[in-house]
Amino acid sequence: MRGHGRLLTAAGLIAAGALAGCSSAAGTSPGTATATHELPPATPGTSAASPTATSSASTSISSPTTAATTATSAAAPTIPAAARAHTPEGAEAFTRYFIDQVNVAWTTPKTGLISALSLPTCKSCARLEQDARRLADAGARVASPMLEVNDTIPAEDNATKATIVVAQVTENPKATLQGDQTTQPTRRPTSSKRAFELTQRSDGWRVSEIKDYQ
């Protein structure tokens, strides 16, 4: 495994947070969604992160163990039937499933899983996938799931009519395990709303962007 033996610190691995690492642009009015997810600093021997991307859209609600030493590459996931339905309830179920799979990608670690559930337009998703890759390259993993969905509400983008699911997400920073080393997190738990923009596919949905929601 490349990079095994380089200790990743919790601050250096996912320093900017996960889904809760997005932040609103100053002066943004309520109902505007903005994504500014930041990648953590690159660890020695890994490539530097690409610049943070920012996108915005007007959104309104229309209805209510031991550390891994090898990484697993994910095949196309079998999305649960409830998360494949092209309905508001299906969109909510898919959003919860996506967040669950982010946890799986970081705790296994498993590469390719996040990208299989998202589109190239989702820059935030690409950064979440890169976090999983950094864990895998270092022979490390997050000790237990970091992300928890507390609530979801189906919504619609006023400008594009795209399907949106607004999710209240809590991030509970966890220890990073690497070999026999355990690094405890220094950040506190955070809770924030995220707007998941979804695109319909024949087998359900894909995340086309993740944005901050106010």
Secondary structure by P-SEA (a helix, b strand, c coil): cccccccccccccccccccccccccccccccbbbbbcccccccccbbbbccbbbbbbbbbbccccccccbbbbbcccccccccccccaaaaaaaaaaaaaaaaaaaaacccaaaaaacccccaaaaaaaaaaaaaaaaccccccccccccbbbbbbccccccbbbbbbbbbbbbbbbcccbbbbbcccbbbbbbbbbbbbccccccccbbbbcc
